[in-house]
């Protein structure tokens, strides 16, 4: 096994409010179980946490956000109490899960790992297929048919076309920055 094969990129995701973490992996697990169990007590039991720990987490989140993320109702002789996520709690859990999935997909994608070595400030990436390559002197015109119903034209050097081995039919990304369009493959 090579030295590089021993390592795997990883990262942690959390949602902050006022610069303080509100929801991370543990909080997401609590919210998911509250949604499933409809009970703080059952959530704590299911996750192997104390009721007090879960209750304190929910109170801390309420304090940081300025509003609760869970609606509770007290029980009585007829039935026990209950809890469920309110709209804010559902939104936070949904956003956390979406972002976590996106980050995990990005971190585990071997193809994007190769691209990550190149640091660029451009943030607008449009994936598409090369439809035209026209070389003229030291410049080349490259047309990219993006997934959306549009086509982007980039004027890049022949050297870049050769280095990237761009040809009609290639899958590429158009990286848009201010007044120029760059191509990554």
Residue pairs with C-beta under 8 A, 6 or more apart in sequence:
9 107
9 108
9 113
10 107
11 103
11 107
12 24
12 25
13 24
13 25
13 96
13 99
13 100
13 103
14 21
14 22
14 23
14 24
14 25
14 27
14 96
15 21
15 22
15 23
15 24
15 92
15 95
15 96
15 99
16 22
17 64
17 65
18 64
20 64
22 61
22 64
22 65
22 92
23 31
23 61
23 92
23 93
23 96
24 96
25 100
26 57
27 57
27 61
27 96
28 93
28 96
28 97
28 100
29 47
30 43
30 47
30 49
30 54
30 57
30 58
31 69
31 70
31 85
31 89
31 92
31 93
32 93
33 42
33 43
33 46
33 47
34 40
34 43
34 70
34 83
34 84
34 85
34 89
35 84
35 85
35 90
35 93
37 43
37 46
38 82
38 83
38 84
39 80
39 81
39 82
39 83
40 51
40 54
40 55
40 58
40 70
40 72
40 81
40 83
41 51
41 80
41 81
43 49
43 54
43 83
44 50
44 51
44 53
44 54
47 54
58 68
58 69
58 70
61 68
61 69
62 68
62 69
65 88
67 88
68 86
68 88
68 89
69 85
69 86
69 88
69 89
69 92
70 83
70 84
70 85
70 86
70 89
71 83
71 84
71 85
71 86
72 81
72 82
72 83
73 81
73 82
73 83
74 81
75 81
75 82
85 93
106 112
115 184
118 184
120 175
120 177
120 182
121 177
122 175
122 176
122 177
122 182
124 175
124 176
124 177
125 173
125 174
125 175
125 176
125 184
126 144
126 146
126 147
126 148
126 152
126 173
126 174
126 175
126 176
127 146
127 147
127 171
127 172
127 173
127 174
128 144
128 145
128 146
128 147
128 151
128 152
128 171
128 172
128 173
128 174
129 144
129 145
129 169
129 170
129 171
129 172
130 142
130 143
130 144
130 145
130 166
130 167
130 168
130 169
130 170
130 172
131 143
131 144
131 145
131 151
131 168
132 141
132 142
132 143
132 168
133 140
133 141
133 142
133 161
133 166
133 167
133 168
134 140
134 141
134 142
135 158
135 161
137 158
138 157
138 158
138 159
139 155
139 156
139 157
139 158
140 155
140 156
140 157
140 158
140 160
140 161
141 153
141 154
141 155
142 153
142 154
142 155
142 156
142 161
142 166
142 183
143 151
143 152
143 153
143 154
144 151
144 152
144 153
144 154
144 172
144 174
144 183
145 151
146 152
146 174
152 174
152 176
152 181
153 181
154 174
154 181
154 182
154 183
155 181
156 181
156 182
156 183
160 166
160 183
164 172
164 183
164 184
164 185
165 185
166 172
166 183
166 185
170 185
171 185
172 183
172 184
172 185
173 183
173 184
173 185
174 181
174 182
174 183
175 181
175 182
175 183
175 184
